[in-house]
Amino acid sequence: MSAGPRTSTDARAWARTGTELLLDAVAGLDEAAFAAPSALPDWTRGHLVAHVAANADALGNLVRWAATGEPTPMYASPEERAAGIAKGASLSADELRSWLTGSAERLAAALDRLTDEQWHREVVTAQGRTVPATELPWMRAREVCVHVVDLATGVAFADLPDGFLAALADEIRDRRRLTELPEGPLPEVTAWLAGRPHSLADAPRLGPWL
């Protein structure tokens, strides 16, 4: 199932696809639909959308770090991150859509402005990993592509690009230190690896990832 080396160009394309799917998914949601449960425990769709919007703003901080060389953490504190998610329950449908759209556009524009030198500057993620800025598009692609499925509006892993699914499966398999995978279609295996609902028979239960 190995996807081979993924590039930041690949990841940016996947992030655009995931963002488009996400914006399409929320376009017709009203207040009641945003207040309905997502596929993630204890999160409404509003919480989930707020999380993805706040993630774009936080990644924008890392882009600023790469652009200026001045350390700018993703989140000022874990409390700030939690507050961004909780904010989703207090915003109207239009406000959530506006935040999601605007934050995604600002992040994409900031990435577009990075020079070749800036792309290779190192930044530190919220988990404490030191990575080059070339990893930021992949981090965003994972957020939008996985969470648009979690939104539970009908988008499935099968609707995501095959290249993204293969790269994600490779990454999660390595992080979970799995040597063997169950047989099945790539979208279902990737969903299983991510701890999401799947159709594989007899696959052992995995905890949630991301």
GIVENUR-V6308 format. One record per residue. RES is the residue in one small letter. PSI is psi in degrees with one decimal (none if undefined). NEAR is the number of other ideal C-beta (glycine too) atoms within 12 Angstrom. Layout:
BEGIN
RES_PSI_NEAR ; RES_PSI_NEAR
END
This chain:
BEGIN
m_-2.5_28 ; s_134.3_15 ; a_-9.6_26 ; g_177.8_11 ; p_130.4_15 ; r_150.4_29 ; t_162.7_19 ; s_-26.9_28 ; t_-44.4_18 ; d_-49.9_25 ; a_-37.5_36 ; r_-37.9_30 ; a_-41.6_26 ; w_-37.6_36 ; a_-39.6_39 ; r_-43.9_27 ; t_-46.7_28 ; g_-39.2_43 ; t_-42.8_34 ; e_-43.1_25 ; l_-41.1_33 ; l_-45.1_42 ; l_-37.3_32 ; d_-39.0_22 ; a_-34.5_34 ; v_-7.8_39 ; a_-38.5_20 ; g_8.8_14 ; l_134.2_30 ; d_-174.2_17 ; e_-42.8_19 ; a_-38.0_14 ; a_-37.1_25 ; f_-30.8_35 ; a_-11.0_23 ; a_157.3_21 ; p_143.1_20 ; s_-174.7_35 ; a_-3.1_29 ; l_136.2_29 ; p_130.7_13 ; d_5.3_13 ; w_130.6_28 ; t_172.1_33 ; r_-34.4_37 ; g_-43.2_37 ; h_-43.6_34 ; l_-44.9_43 ; v_-40.5_51 ; a_-40.1_39 ; h_-44.9_39 ; v_-37.9_49 ; a_-45.0_40 ; a_-32.9_37 ; n_-40.8_40 ; a_-42.9_42 ; d_-40.5_33 ; a_-41.9_36 ; l_-31.8_42 ; g_-32.8_35 ; n_-39.5_33 ; l_-34.0_42 ; v_-41.2_36 ; r_-39.5_28 ; w_-48.9_29 ; a_-36.2_35 ; a_-36.0_25 ; t_-20.7_19 ; g_-1.5_15 ; e_120.1_14 ; p_124.1_16 ; t_99.8_24 ; p_157.6_23 ; m_-50.2_34 ; y_143.4_26 ; a_-29.3_17 ; s_162.3_13 ; p_-31.6_15 ; e_-37.4_11 ; e_-40.1_19 ; r_-45.7_23 ; a_-37.6_19 ; a_-35.2_19 ; g_-38.7_32 ; i_-45.0_31 ; a_-28.2_20 ; k_-26.1_24 ; g_-27.9_34 ; a_-15.2_25 ; s_-8.9_19 ; l_152.3_27 ; s_167.6_21 ; a_-44.7_26 ; d_-37.9_18 ; e_-39.8_22 ; l_-45.3_39 ; r_-41.0_32 ; s_-43.0_19 ; w_-45.4_32 ; l_-47.1_44 ; t_-49.1_25 ; g_-41.1_22 ; s_-38.6_34 ; a_-41.9_37 ; e_-40.8_21 ; r_-41.2_24 ; l_-46.4_38 ; a_-42.0_29 ; a_-39.7_16 ; a_-40.5_30 ; l_-38.3_36 ; d_-28.9_17 ; r_-9.7_18 ; l_138.7_30 ; t_170.1_16 ; d_-41.2_12 ; e_-43.5_13 ; q_-34.3_25 ; w_-27.1_29 ; h_5.4_17 ; r_147.1_28 ; e_142.6_20 ; v_169.2_36 ; v_126.3_23 ; t_172.5_26 ; a_-22.7_25 ; q_1.5_17 ; g_8.6_10 ; r_137.2_16 ; t_120.6_15 ; v_155.2_26 ; p_156.9_25 ; a_-19.9_40 ; t_-16.3_29 ; e_-15.8_33 ; l_-42.3_43 ; p_-35.9_42 ; w_-41.4_36 ; m_-40.5_39 ; r_-39.9_44 ; a_-42.6_46 ; r_-44.8_37 ; e_-52.8_40 ; v_-37.5_48 ; c_-43.2_45 ; v_-42.4_45 ; h_-21.5_41 ; v_-29.2_40 ; v_-42.9_39 ; d_-20.9_39 ; l_-22.0_42 ; a_47.0_26 ; t_7.4_28 ; g_-12.5_16 ; v_134.2_30 ; a_168.0_27 ; f_-30.7_36 ; a_-17.2_21 ; d_-4.7_26 ; l_155.4_36 ; p_140.0_29 ; d_-39.8_23 ; g_-39.8_28 ; f_-45.9_41 ; l_-42.7_37 ; a_-41.7_29 ; a_-40.9_34 ; l_-43.0_42 ; a_-42.6_37 ; d_-46.0_26 ; e_-47.0_29 ; i_-39.7_31 ; r_-44.2_26 ; d_-41.5_18 ; r_-31.0_20 ; r_-6.0_21 ; r_46.9_10 ; l_134.5_21 ; t_-22.2_7 ; e_146.1_13 ; l_151.6_27 ; p_155.7_25 ; e_141.7_14 ; g_173.6_22 ; p_146.0_22 ; l_-44.9_30 ; p_-36.9_32 ; e_-39.2_26 ; v_-41.2_32 ; t_-41.7_45 ; a_-43.6_37 ; w_-46.4_36 ; l_-37.4_41 ; a_0.7_35 ; g_24.8_25 ; r_165.5_36 ; p_143.3_22 ; h_173.3_28 ; s_10.1_18 ; l_136.8_24 ; a_135.5_11 ; d_15.6_11 ; a_133.6_23 ; p_149.8_16 ; r_133.9_14 ; l_147.2_25 ; g_166.4_15 ; p_149.0_21 ; w_136.9_24 ; l_none_29
END
